Amino acid sequence: MTTTERSGVVLAGGHSRRFGQQDKALAELDGEPMLKRVVERTSPVVDELLVSCREAQRASFEAVLDSAAGSVEFVTDPEPGAGPLAGVNAALQHTSGEYVAVVACDIPAVDPEFLAFLFEQASGREAAVPRLQGGTPQPALAVYEAAAMRRVSTALLNEGVRRFRSALDELDVRFVAPEEVEARTEWHTLHNVNTPEELAELEDELR
């Protein structure tokens, strides 16, 4: 495996119950599936990009990404439905970068320049994680030192801990304060879209 500096992992294996029968990753924002938007915005910042998903999703995701995906690699969850921490851990078994950007597929307005900033902030640390307006960390749009996150996520999962934010308690994290975030990007670039209503609101905001 060739070592790269920056890897990217798009988390797309979740069950989107609040989107009804539709796979949230394929829900369209301004005529483009959210997954495709995230891949296109993350790709320029990383040397390799992996999509973590369930085996049942892979064919439809490959069809949607097609040429836009470039050299995207798919990693299927060994335990579907185990949550984002398990998805990250599975993908980390296949990444070669020293640092890895993790982006959830339901953050379709992700800002490539802000991702690049997070890579810079993670240097010499085990993670760079932004805080949202209320101070809550956003681990699903963050950069991690791959070896550290691999070690921590494996240990937590072995203990039966699946909460993504629990990993932050075990890492040397550079938290990016809300005022720093606000100075560099728009808040909607960090927000998860959890319902069709939130998707419609974001679409209105981007117009």
Secondary structure, DSSP 4 states (H G I P E B T S, - for coil): ---EEEEEEEE-----GGGTTS-GGG-EETTEEHHHHHHHHHGGG-SEEEEEE-GGGHHHHHHHHGGGGTT-EEEE-SSTTS-HHHHHHHHHTT--EEEEEEEETT-TT--HHHHHHHHHHHTTSSEEEEB-TTS-B-TTEEEEEHHHHHHHHHHHHHTT---GGGGGGGS-EEEE-HHHHHHHS-GGGT----SHHHHHHHHHHH-
